Amino acid sequence: MRPGTTSNVGRSVFLCILLAVAGLPAFPVSAANDAKEADVRADIVYRCYNVVGEFGSEGVEACVKGELSAMQALKGYPREAGEIVQRCTRQVQITGGEWAKSCVDKDIAARDMKKE
């Protein structure tokens, strides 16, 4: 390299550092939430592998998609169903999100029938 010219290697290193820093969460709370969500996803994959792994990767993939969908649905219930959701999700690591969602749906339906 000639004197007075910039190094492409230096630019590449700077760019890598910049991209790495840009990928870091802005707040520690966000990082904690991301870690918790990653743990939940890992638990789902592990549980699905143990439950339906004998049926191959398609079975595990279908299980994971169903669990993730159920977990997302559990976040969307109204506040007045909070006590039911909390009770049904206590054992979610063992029973799974689909079971917890089914529990919530049945309990809400039963509660609504009592009101009528």
N, C-alpha and C positions, 0 to 999 in steps of 0.2 A: 504494500500500500504506500502510496506517495504521501509525503508530508503535505498537510493542508486539506486532505480529502477525508470525508467521513467514512466510517466503517459500516458496512451493511450488517455485520454481526452485532455491533452495538445497537443499531436500530431494531434489529430483531429481538434482542434481549429486552430492550426498553418496551417494545410492543407487547411481548409476552407478559412482562410485569404489569403493564397497564391493563391488559385484558384480565389477568388474574385478580387484580385489585377491584376492577369493575364488577367482577362476578361475585365478590363478597357481599353479604347482606349489609344493608345500611345500619341496621340496629341489632344489638345482641338478642333482643326478644324475637326478632324475625329468624335469626339463626336457630334459636331454641325451638321455635315452632317448626322450622324446616327439619330439624333433627328428629323431633317427635313424629312428624308425618312420615319421615323415612323409616323410623322404627315401626310404625303402624303398618306401612307397606311391606316391610320385611316380615313382620308377623303374619300378615295375610298370605304372602307367598309361601312361607314355611308351613302354615296350617293347611293351605290348599295342597301343597306337595304331599303332606302326610295323609290327607284325607282321600285325594283322588289321583295321586301320583301313579298308581298302578294302571290308570287308564291313558297314560301318556301325556305329552306336553299340551295337546289340545284340551284335555280335561282340566289340567292345572290352569291353563290360560282362561278357560271359561269360568272356572271357580274364582280366579283373581278378579276378573272383570265384574262378576256378580257381587263379590264382596266390596269392591271399590264403589260400585253403584249404590249398594245398600248403605255403605258408610256415608256417602254423600247425601243420600236421602235422609238419613238420621239427623243431619245438620239442618234440614229444612223444615222440621216440624215447628208449629207455633209454640210460643212460650207457655201457653196454658197446658201443653202436653209435656212440659219439662220434667215433672216428677215421674211420669210414665217412662219417658225416654231414659232418664237416669237409672231407674230400676232395671229396665230391660237391657241396658248396656253395661251393667256392672261386670258381667262375666264375658264381655265381647271377645277377649283374647282366647277364651276357651270355646265359646259357642259359635262365634263368627257374626259378622255384620248382617248377613241375611236372616239368621235366626232372630237377632235383636230387632230388626225391622219388622219381621213377622209378629213378634211379641208386641211391639208398639202398636202396629196396625190393629191387632186383635183387641188389645186393651182399650184403645181409643174407640173402637166400634162398640165394645161392651159398655163403656162409659156413656157413649152417646145413646145407646138403647135404654139405659137406666133413666136418662133425662126425659125420654119421650113418654 
